[in-house]
Amino acid sequence: MDLKLSGKSALVTGSTAGIGYAIAAALANEGARVWINGRTEARVSEAVRQIGKSSVRGIASDLGSADGVRQLVAQLPEVDILINNVGIFEARPFAEISDADWLKFFEVNVLSGVRLSRCYLPGMLKRNWGRVIFISSESAVNPPAEMVHYGTTKTAQLAVARGLAEMTAGTAVTVNSVLPGPTRSEGVEEFVRKIAESKGTDKSSFEKEFFRTMRPTSLLKRFIECDEVAAVTAFLCSPLAAAVNGAAVRVDGGVVRSVI
């Protein structure tokens, strides 16, 4: 399917690996001009090299701060598509999550997208075309007890995205959220490896146990692949998805038990 993205410009934050990298590659394969983002020049350059298209460039900037956002926007003043993907997660008991941890998670997971949307959305509205997508999580509507701070930031993303979508009424600009379920990203792979080692088991056995005990509502019964999330996200970026606006689109493997 031709998603009609040839010539569109796209920034994918946190895209040197995992879901962000898969989205960047998918958009590049559809003909978009894509900017990869990460915190270090080395990681960004390697991601650009791996995708291997002349239409892909990179900007190294830590978007967990206002200064990092300003530095990026100074190099890239406008885009047609903004994918707010950068984020952090960790498993930690609620009583051990400090104020500093809460603020750090909010700064990276929420304010990065708020700041970038504030920079880019007005231009999209002026040009009467654009896409803003927040990569949230099923944890936004199914908060995990082991990651309350993470789940809270993902819920906040849904509220921000829906509020911004209200600003686009009557235009060709859309703002949506994508809610992946447990996905086989770089961070999750490392998380699984460490837990499996601590339990004296292998990754395959831990994955089965994870979905049996921690995500028993999953219909997929395995980790989602990054490319599977990227395919849905790329479609939402397309002019073909013009009727999808203000939505929270689940790519969760059926983890969330809901008919809406």
N, C-alpha and C positions, 0 to 999 in steps of 0.2 A: 504494500500500500504506500502510495506517495503521500507523505504528510504535509507537503507543500511548505516546507521550511527552508528551502533553498534561499540563501542570501540573508536570512534572519540572523541577528546577532544574539548570542546567549552567554550569560555568565552563570557558571555552576560553582557555588561555593563549596569548600571542603571536598574537592573532586580529584585528589591525587590517588584515591583508592576507594574501594567499596561501592556503595550506591551512587555516590557523586561521580566517581569515575565512569561507571556504567552509563549514567545519564549523559555525561559529556560525550562519550563515544557514540551513543545512540543518536544524539542530536547532530554530531558531526557526520555520521553516516547518512543522515537525512539532508545534508547539504547546508546546515547552519554553520555560521562562523562562531566558534566556541572559545571562551576563555576559561582555562583551568585555573583553579585557585587552591593554594595550600599555604602553610606557614613558612616553608623553606624553599629556596630556589632549587635545591637539589631534587626534592620530591616533585615539585612542579615541572621541572625540566624532564624528569624521567617519565612522568605521566604523558606529557606532550609527545615525547619520543615514542612511547608505546602505542599511542593512538595513530601516530604516523600520517597525519594529514596536514597539508599546508594551511588549511583553514582553522587549525587549532593553535592557540597561543596560550601563554601562561602569565599569571600575576601572583607573585608571592606576597602575602600579607596576612597577618594574624587578625582575623575579624572578631576576635573576642574583646576588642576595645574600640572605642570611638576613633582613636588615632589610626588604627588599622583600616577601618572603613574609609576614613578620609583619604588615606594613601592610595587605596585601591580606586576609589572614584576619581581621584585626580588623574589616574592613568586611563580610566575607562569611563568617560563622562555620561554615556548613555548606552542602553541595550534594549533590544526588543523583548528579550526573555530573561527573567531573573529566577533562578532556582536557589531558594534558600535551604541549602542542605547541611551546611556546617553545623556540627553539634558534638557534644560529649555525653558519655554515659558511664555509669559505674554501679555496681551493686554494693549497697551499704545499709546497715540497720538504721532505721529512722532516728533513734536516739543518739546516733553517732554522727549525724549530718549537722555540721556547724553552720553558723550564719554565713561564714565565708564561703562554704560549699554551696549554700543556697544562692548566694549572690553570683558566684562564678557560673553556675549552671544557667541562671537567668540571663547573665551577660552574654554568654556564648550562644545558647540555644534560642533565646527570644530576641534580645536586643540587636544581635547581628542582622536578623531579618527585618526588624523594625527600621533600623538605620538605613539599610540598603534600599528598602522599599520607599522610604521617605525621599531618597535621592533619585530613584529611577521611575517610580510610578507617575509623578507629575508629567514627565516627558512622554511616557506612553499615552497618557490621557490627551496630551496636546497633539500627538501624532495620530491619535485614534486607532492605535493597535498596540497590543502588548500582552504579555503573560507573566504573572507572578505566581510561583508555586512554592509552598512551604512543605518540605519533607518532614512530616510529623511522625506519628507512630500509633499503632493500635493501643499503646500505653496511654495515649491521650484520653481514651474512653474506657480503658480497662487498666487503671493504674496498678502497677505491680508493687506489692508490699516491700520488696527488696530494693526498689528504686523509686521511692516516693518523690524525691526532688526531680528526677528525670521526667516522670510521668506528669508532674505539675507543669513543667515547662512545655511539654508537648501539648497539653490542654490549652495553655496560653497561646500557642501558635494557632490553634484552630480559631480562637476568638479574634486574634489579630487579622487572620486571613479573611474571616467572614466580615469583619468590620471594614476592611479595605475593599472588599467586593462591593459593598454598598455604594462606594464612591464611583463605581464604574457603570452605573445604571445608564442604559441607552448608548453605550460606547462599544467598541470592538476590543476592549480590554477585559481580561478575566483574571480573577484571583482565586486560586483553589489550594486545597491541602491534599497531600497524599499520605496515607496511613499504612506504611509497611508493617507486617508482622515480623516475627523473629527471622532475621535475614542473615545469610552467610557472608557477612562483611568481614573486613580485615580485623576490626575490633572484636567482633563476635567469635571469629576463629581463635583469636588469642585467649579470649575469655573461656571458651570451651576447652581449649588445650590445658589451661591452668587448672580448671575445675576437674577435668578428667584425670590429670596427673595427681591432684591432691586426693582423689578418691581411689586411685590405683586402678583405673579402668582406661579404655580407649575412647577416642572421640565418637566413633559410631555408636558404641553402647551408651555413652553419656547422652547423645542426641535422642535416642529412643527413650531413655529415662526422663529427659527434660520434657518431652512432649507428653509423656505418661503422667508425670507428677506436677510440673510447673505450668504447662500450657495444655491441659487436657482437652480443652475445647477446640483445639486446632483440627480442622478437617483435612489439612494437607499432611500433617504428621511428619513434617521435615522442615528444615530451614529453607526459606525462600531464597532463590538465587537473585543476586543483584540485577542481572539482566531482566528478570521478570518485573521488578519494580521500575526499571528504566523504560521498559516498553510502554507501560501505562502512563508514565510521566511524559514521555515523548509525545504520545497521542494528545494529552492535555495541552501541550504547547502548540498543537496544530490548529490552523484555521478550521479544520474539520470538527474541532471540539468547541466551537463558538457557543453552543448552547449549554455548556457546563461552566457554571460560574457560582462562586460562593459555596462550593461543594467540598465535602470531606470524603475523598475517594479511598476506599479501603482496598489494600493489596495485602491482606493479612492472613491469607490461608484459611479463613473461616474461624479465626480465634475468637472474634467478637460475636457473641450470640445476640443478634439483632436483625430485625427485618427492615430497618431503615438506617 
